[in-house]
């Protein structure tokens, strides 16, 4: 396959994954379950659906990754917190705002990397931190006109971004030894264990349509979309992949408008643009 064709396929795969992820907020709002329980079923279903292909590709070799069990457990815990906080935020504020706050993760990663990874904080990252902070203030200021529940949604969104930043840093350590697919599988598996402890799941009394939504969230929006993303990541540069993932907040805005009648205000749009610009600055540097 020619390089141009490979890049085209890579772009298409990552763009499709990002658009699929944008529908998460609509599904979360339509499910009559608390955020921790939704996150549990998401990672549980994703773990089950990833296990057969991993076993086929790697055989029993994927068990060797357990020698790094401490980092794998930490990664699962951070993923557990990140998705639970994100879903909680989506229940309280417009899904586009929740997703944008979660996309502060690259900014948080840039701020924490000098401390945790010994990496140098570049001038562009400092400017990105300042711009993203202004963006958060704009979104939060718009929500302040509501009530304390909206402010709680903002806090959950920020905690989601911070948790995901930790997940990125730990995943970077793990990726030095294992494939992305193995790292993803164990992250889902250990997140399932933590969420089972927190949510104490049973078999909820849900309608058939709600069960279908849960299956879509776990199999399509998680395991399949992640596979698409990893496939595309092997064909294009990492910074281009990061840029394409910003289709997620854009598609989340569209899904929220179409299915939940959530219309972003000019202040939200401006804040979101600043956060996106900040993330792009960090990814390109």
C-alpha positions in Angstrom: 0.0 0.0 0.0 1.3 3.4 -0.9 2.2 5.9 1.8 -0.5 8.3 0.8 -3.1 5.6 1.0 -1.9 4.5 4.4 -2.0 8.0 5.7 -5.5 8.4 4.3 -6.7 5.2 6.0 -5.1 6.3 9.2 -6.8 9.7 9.1 -10.1 8.1 8.3 -9.8 5.5 11.2 -8.9 8.1 13.8 -11.5 10.6 12.7 -14.2 7.9 12.8 -13.1 6.9 16.3 -13.3 10.5 17.5 -16.8 11.0 16.0 -18.0 7.7 17.7 -16.6 8.9 21.0 -18.6 12.1 20.6 -21.9 10.1 21.0 -20.9 9.0 24.6 -22.6 11.9 26.3 -26.0 11.2 24.6 -25.8 7.5 25.6 -24.9 8.4 29.2 -27.8 10.9 29.4 -30.3 8.3 28.1 -29.2 5.6 30.5 -31.1 5.6 33.9 -28.0 4.6 35.8 -25.5 6.4 38.0 -22.2 7.3 36.4 -20.1 4.7 38.2 -22.4 1.9 37.2 -22.4 3.1 33.5 -18.6 3.3 33.6 -18.5 -0.3 35.1 -20.6 -1.8 32.3 -18.5 0.1 29.7 -15.2 -1.3 30.8 -16.6 -4.7 31.7 -18.1 -5.2 28.2 -15.0 -3.7 26.6 -12.8 -6.2 28.5 -14.8 -9.1 27.4 -14.9 -8.1 23.8 -11.1 -7.4 23.7 -10.1 -10.7 25.3 -10.7 -13.1 22.3 -8.7 -11.0 19.8 -5.9 -10.5 22.2 -5.8 -14.3 23.1 -5.7 -15.1 19.3 -3.0 -12.5 18.5 -0.7 -13.0 21.5 -1.8 -16.4 22.9 -0.8 -16.8 26.5 2.0 -14.2 26.0 -0.3 -11.3 27.0 -0.1 -12.7 30.6 3.6 -11.7 30.8 2.4 -8.1 31.1 1.3 -8.9 34.6 4.9 -8.6 35.8 4.2 -4.8 35.8 1.0 -5.4 37.8 1.5 -2.3 40.0 1.5 0.1 37.0 -1.4 -1.8 35.4 -3.5 -1.5 38.5 -2.7 2.2 38.9 -3.6 2.7 35.2 -6.9 0.9 35.7 -7.7 3.0 38.8 -7.0 6.3 37.0 -9.2 5.1 34.1 -11.9 4.2 36.5 -11.9 7.7 38.0 -11.6 9.4 34.7 -14.6 7.9 33.1 -16.7 8.0 36.2 -16.0 11.7 36.7 -16.6 12.3 33.0 -20.0 10.6 33.0 -21.0 12.4 36.2 -20.1 15.7 34.5 -22.1 14.8 31.4 -25.2 14.2 33.7 -24.9 17.7 35.1 -23.7 20.1 32.4 -24.0 20.1 28.5 -22.0 17.2 27.2 -19.9 19.4 24.9 -18.6 21.3 28.0 -17.9 18.1 29.8 -15.9 16.7 26.9 -14.0 19.9 26.5 -13.0 19.9 30.2 -11.8 16.3 29.8 -9.7 17.5 26.9 -7.6 19.5 29.4 -5.8 16.2 30.0 -2.9 17.1 27.5 -2.5 20.4 29.4 -2.5 18.7 32.8 0.0 16.1 31.4 2.3 18.9 30.2 2.2 20.5 33.7 2.8 17.2 35.5 5.4 15.7 33.2 8.3 17.8 34.6 7.5 16.5 38.1 6.6 12.9 37.3 8.7 12.1 34.2 11.5 14.7 34.5 10.5 16.2 31.1 11.2 19.9 30.4 8.2 22.3 30.4 8.4 24.3 27.2 7.4 27.9 26.8 4.6 26.9 24.5 3.2 24.6 27.2 3.2 27.5 29.7 1.2 29.6 27.2 -1.1 26.7 26.6 -1.8 26.4 30.3 -2.7 30.1 30.5 -5.1 29.9 27.5 -6.7 26.7 28.8 -7.3 28.3 32.2 -9.0 31.2 30.5 -11.1 28.8 28.5 -12.2 27.0 31.7 -13.1 30.3 33.4 -15.3 31.2 30.4 -17.1 27.8 30.5 -17.4 27.9 34.3 -18.5 31.5 34.3 -21.4 30.6 31.9 -22.4 27.7 34.2 -22.3 29.9 37.3 -25.4 31.6 36.1 -27.1 28.3 36.7 -26.8 26.7 40.2 -24.3 24.7 42.3 -25.2 21.5 40.4 -23.6 23.1 37.3 -20.5 24.0 39.3 -20.3 20.4 40.5 -20.5 19.3 36.9 -17.5 21.7 36.1 -15.6 20.2 39.0 -16.3 16.6 37.8 -15.1 17.6 34.3 -11.8 19.0 35.7 -11.3 15.9 37.8 -11.9 13.8 34.7 -9.2 15.6 32.8 -6.8 15.4 35.7 -7.4 11.6 36.1 -7.0 11.1 32.4 -3.7 13.0 32.5 -2.4 10.6 35.1 -3.6 7.7 32.8 -1.7 9.2 29.9 1.5 9.4 32.0 1.3 5.9 33.3 0.3 4.5 29.9 3.5 6.2 28.5 5.5 4.2 31.0 3.7 1.0 30.1 4.0 1.5 26.3 7.8 1.1 26.6 7.2 -2.6 27.3 3.8 -3.6 25.9 1.6 -3.0 22.9 -1.3 -0.5 23.0 -3.8 -3.3 22.8 -2.5 -5.1 25.8 -2.2 -1.9 27.8 -5.8 -1.0 26.9 -7.1 -4.5 27.8 -5.5 -4.5 31.3 -6.6 -0.9 31.9 -10.2 -1.9 31.2 -9.9 -5.1 33.2 -8.5 -3.5 36.4 -10.9 -0.5 36.0 -13.7 -3.1 36.0 -12.5 -4.5 39.3 -12.3 -1.0 40.9 -15.7 0.0 39.6 -17.2 -3.2 40.8 -16.0 -2.4 44.3 -17.3 1.2 44.1 -20.6 0.6 42.3 -21.5 -2.8 43.7 -23.2 -3.7 40.4 -26.1 -6.1 40.1 -28.2 -6.9 37.1 -30.2 -3.6 36.6 -33.8 -3.7 35.5 -33.4 -2.0 32.2 -35.5 -1.9 29.0 -34.1 -3.7 26.0 -33.2 -0.4 24.4 -31.1 0.6 27.4 -29.3 -2.7 27.3 -28.6 -2.1 23.6 -27.2 1.3 24.5 -24.9 -0.3 27.1 -23.6 -2.8 24.5 -23.0 0.0 22.0 -21.1 2.0 24.7 -18.9 -1.0 25.6 -18.4 -2.8 22.2 -18.6 0.0 19.6 -17.7 3.2 21.5 -14.9 1.6 23.5 -13.3 -1.6 22.2 -14.1 -1.0 18.5 -13.3 2.7 18.5 -10.1 2.2 20.5 -9.1 -0.5 17.9 -9.8 2.0 15.1 -7.8 4.6 16.9 -4.8 2.3 17.5 -5.0 1.2 13.8 -4.9 4.7 12.6 -2.1 5.7 15.1 0.2 3.2 13.4 -0.2 5.0 10.0 0.1 8.7 10.8 2.1 11.0 13.1 1.1 11.2 16.7 0.6 15.0 16.7 -1.8 14.6 13.7 -3.7 11.9 15.6 -4.1 14.3 18.6 -5.5 17.0 16.3 -8.0 14.6 14.7 -9.2 13.5 18.2 -10.5 17.1 18.7 -13.3 16.0 16.4 -14.8 14.4 19.6 -15.8 17.7 21.3 -17.1 19.0 17.9 -19.2 15.9 17.3 -20.3 15.9 21.0 -21.7 19.4 20.4 -23.6 18.2 17.3 -24.9 15.1 19.1 -26.0 17.2 22.1 -27.8 19.6 19.8 -29.6 16.9 17.8 -30.6 14.5 20.6 -30.7 16.6 23.8 -31.4 20.1 22.5 -28.2 21.4 24.1 -27.3 24.7 22.4 -23.8 26.0 23.3 -23.6 29.7 24.2 -21.1 32.1 22.6 -19.1 32.1 25.9 -19.0 28.2 25.8 -17.8 28.2 22.2 -15.1 30.8 22.9 -13.9 28.8 26.0 -13.9 25.6 24.0 -11.9 27.2 21.2 -9.2 28.3 23.7 -9.0 24.8 25.2 -8.7 23.2 21.7 -6.0 25.7 20.7 -4.1 24.9 24.0 -4.3 21.2 23.4 -3.1 21.6 19.8 -0.2 23.8 21.0 0.9 21.1 23.5 0.6 18.2 21.0 2.6 20.0 18.3 5.4 21.0 20.7 
